[in-house]
Amino acid sequence: MQPVFIDDLVDGIMAAFFHGKIGNSYILCGPEVVIVKEFFTYLAHMIGKTTIPSIPGWIALLMAQVLELVSRFGRYSIPFTRCSAWMLNEGHLQL
């Protein structure tokens, strides 16, 4: 992911609004690539924690599959899907 400062995001949206062309897409992102684990470690330090809980990717994939199955039997909103767990796990990160 590439976090972006809110001021830069607003500037980008305004520039696209006033100078962009209909049908074009614009990528608004920050200059640095940050992996998910780094982001949440930084976030944990901001709130005074030393670590964040994590689980291995294969467990997240299994949990997502179970949640998807359960959601088919009712109108449940699930926190993540197999696709989102797989994308986070692709970089060999722990969730």
Buried (B, 14 or more C-beta within 10 A) or exposed (E): EEEBEEEEBEEBEEEBEEEBEEEEEEEBEEEEEBEBBEEBBEEBEEEEEEEBEBEEBEBBBBBBEEBBEEEEEEEEEBEBBBEBBEEBBEEEBBB
